[in-house]
Amino acid sequence: MSVVRVAYIGCGAVVERSHLPALLGVENATPTVLIDLNRSQLELLKQTYGVDNIGTSIDEFLDEFDLAVIATPSASHYALGKQLLSQGKHVLMEKPLASNYEQAKELVELSDRSQKVLAVSLVRRFLPHFQLFKSLLESSVIGQVVKFEVEEGGVFNWPVQSASFYNHSKSGGGVLIDNGAHLLDALLWWLGDFKNAQYLDDAQGGVEADCHLDLTLSSGAQGTVTMSRLRNLRNEISVYGELGSLSMSLASGDIRLKPHNSRVVLGGQALAEGVATTPSVLSLFEQQYRGVVDAISNNLNEESSIVLANECLPSIRLIDACYRERSNLDSLRW
């Protein structure tokens, strides 16, 4: 297998902390291009990873890479993805895939026409507890799902490297499009597509830090999703079915199963077969890169860890619908 040459467009915290360190552990892939507006950051990463091709525009390096990792502010994802797919490049997009559903769908269609890989960095799907939670739900161990409740949030502390994170025209939004790109993707992956949503946030013309959704799924199940960058929430999902309930800590991975009419609860940690510990963030990113390399080499199999862009269209459609129909969140409700 030939070596996949990787270009990074946007070299902020997630690339510095996760993408580049993970790529070092992946056979048949190597970083060859770094693009960012921050020259000092480029020089730092150049020295650390030995990448000679650095600059502020990807256009001069088109012959130097096969796969582009796009980790720029969300509002630029669509234009960069469209450009690179049209130029015959494979793309791994940091979440979200695009700012709205129409853009996301167009990128998926372009990927299909060009026969180039378009994947989205939704690495939570590779966590053992996320996968076991899905398997338990699919096994109907709690019967038909009737209700669900999800909370995720904490005081924001991510080391952002530019003010674009708080600029709606560049970020596309706040906690909904950021944390929600992961959380809502997982929720619809677990429980199926949505039918309708009522959405409230505190944006007030800026980017939202708190938001709340009342959701009805296509299955008929109803529930709520609450996300925050300001408050420490329960960070848990609880699903209630006709035969019992299933809950999971989004942070620790603890899963609890409680049958109806039982005072006994089954609880514990989910671990990958043959592995004694929960995987690190870097190992999840390594899995992702191996999956992307498999896809580029037309060697995808059941063990390949990759989220292809078409798989996250339901969650992008939900985020888009929320922003179009938003209402103001009364802060007094907390």
Secondary structure by P-SEA (a helix, b strand, c coil): ccbbbbbbccccccccccaaaaaaacccccccccccccaaaaaaaaaaccccccccccccccccccbbbbbccccaaaaaaaaaaaabbbbbccccccccaaaaaaaaaaaaaacbbbbccccccccaaaaaaaaaaaaccccccccbbbbbcccccccccccccccccccccccccaaaaaaaaaaaaaccccccccccccccccccccccccccccccccbbbbbbcccccccbbbbbcccbbbbbccccbbbbbbcccccbbbbbccccccccccccaaaaaaaaaaaaaaaaaccccccccccccccaaaaaaaaaaaaabbbbbccccc
